[in-house]
Structure formats: C-alpha cells, structure tokens
Amino acid sequence: MAGIAIEVENLKKAYGSLEAVAGIDVQVKEGEVFSLLGPNGAGKTTTVEILEGYRERTSGEVNVLGYDPARGERDFKQRIGIVLQSTGVEPYLTVDEVVELHRGYYPSPRPLDEIIEVVELTTKRTSRVGKLSGGQQRRLDVAVGLAGDPELLFLDEPTTGFDPSARRNAWAMVKNLKALGKTVFLTTHYMDEAQNLADRAAIIVGGRIVAEGPPATLGGRDEAATKVTFRLPPEAPLLPEHLHPDVSSSRVVQLEATEPMRTLHDLTGWALENNVELEGLSVARPSLEDVYLELTGEPSDTATGQAVAEGAKAT
Ligand code: ATP
C-alpha cells in the first residue's frame, strides 16, 4: 500500500483579518498526481507555499514526506522539487548545461539523460535557453526541479499561457513523472488539465475545500443526471409518456436520464419504429467545468459546449 506523502489537518492562514486558508484537510498518497483547483484568490498559492516551507501557517498540522516544512530542514528541501510559475534560468547556457549545473547542487542527482528524456527535450539538449519556446522553457524549469531527483514535485500552473500543442507536451511530461513514481502536487486553473492528469483533485474556494475526489466523481458529477437533448420534426407523433419529455415550443426536447442507456434504448427504438429523425441528438454528463463553475459560483457561459462533447464521448 502506498504511503502518505502529504497530510494536512485543519490548516489555517490569516493575513491580518483575512482568513486566506480557513481550515483545510488534504491528504496526498505517494505516487499520486493531486491537483488543487480554484479561482483567483482562493488560497492555492498560500497553501502550496506552506507545504513547500516558504510561508508560515497560522495553525494546523502539516506533514510533508514526514517533515514539518516550517522547520526548513535541509533534508526536506533536497527531497522536494519546486517549479514556480516563472523561473528565469540562465539564457546563455544550453539545456544540458543548465540541468548539469543544478544537478551539481545535490548529493544524489538524477542522471542527466533521464531528466532530459522525462521532460521531452532530447532534441534541444545543445540549444541555448534563450532560443527555446515558452513551452520548452517551462519544461526546462521542470527539468531543473527534477535535478535533485525529488520524491515530490510541486508544479504551480505549469501550462498557463501555452498553446494547445505545448500543453499536450507538458501533459506528457507530467505522465512521465507519474510513471517514475513521483508524487506531483499541481495547481491549475484548467479543468481539462486536472481531468487528464490528476488521480484526485480538490476545489478550493475562499480558503475552504468545497469538493474533493477523483475528477470523474468530483462534486457528485457521476451521480448527476445525464441530459439527452434533440429536436423533434413538426409532424412527429407524441413521445412516450414514461420518458417524461420536456418539450419546448421550438420542439427541442430535453430528457433527464438517470439510466441513460435505458433511456436511449427506449428513445431510439421509438424513433426507428415511428420513422422519426432525432435531429441534433446529444447526450451530456455534467463536465468537470460545470461542477467547478457551480461550486465556485462563477458564471457558466463556456461550459455547455464542452459538456455536450464530453457527454457524447462518455456514453
Ligand atoms: P491565484 O490563482 O490568483 O494565484 P490563489 O488561489 O493562489 O490565487 P492566494 O495567493 O493564496 O490565492 O491568496 C489568497 C488570499 O490571500 C487572497 O485574498 C490574497 O489577496 C491574500 N493574500 C495572499 N498573500 C498575501 C499576503 N502576503 N498578504 C496579505 N494578503 C495576502
């Protein structure tokens, strides 16, 4: 059974009268990718910096790899890797030189070739840092974080500002880290990132954790009803009553399906029998973004499209 890498109990941090972290509990297992999600000002950076030993807490218990980070022990610092939102590594050195330089600071660094491979910079080893793209520089930051072969890596918003292909590369890298058995604590604003990478995620709002669990079940996502939507042609006969159809004036029908397979079976059977075309048929589970927006109270103007696409894939 995997051990516990991070254990936090009733952690609080106040800045004067502002309670930025208002009593949170977090547990991260060894080898797990854990994501802390939340809107601006929710308390993510405060929490992460307390875990890294860079900020003092007001109260609560914090145990990271068996250490209290507040004590700032050297051993602790050598066992964790920190990748900040932007680190300025030396622009005139090559990729290999930068990683080699940082390996020199640790008693038992990870082999250079392995680090380069994990961050997928094999073709850029002799390139100067200043010539790398933003995404490549960010992966080099992670390489630096890996130099000392830490057991636990903190990644703070690792893909903010990336184009889609750079994000995919960064995701591949996080998967490589997981394959190596590293524990990863990731903060992000992106729901799809948490969905793709995290074994478990927690949503923090106003210094409190409002939902926690695997992305697929977060906030009761898995239990929420699936929505089946389609448009009926004007001449179509009445839908069977047991489907509880809710038909709008534009003949758009939305069914809330707690047993989507059965509902679809009944619906498509009825349509075939009556030769009715179900225009624009879509099946949608609430996306992680829907859940997030509901829990954080943010406006939901971008969520629908993703929900439909994702729901269609999921069924
Ligand atoms: P973002 O996504 O914008 O980085 P965050 O979730 O990381 O936000 P924090 O930076 O932890 O949020 O901030 C939480 C709250 O604490 C905010 O209201 C912030 O203004 C406040 N805060 C953070 N650092 C300090 C500080 N050093 N002194 C006073 N208030 C602070």
Residues whose N, C-alpha, C, O or C-beta is under 5 A from the ligand:
A	BS01	ATP	Y15 A20 G38 P39 N40 G41 A42 G43 K44 T45 T46 T47
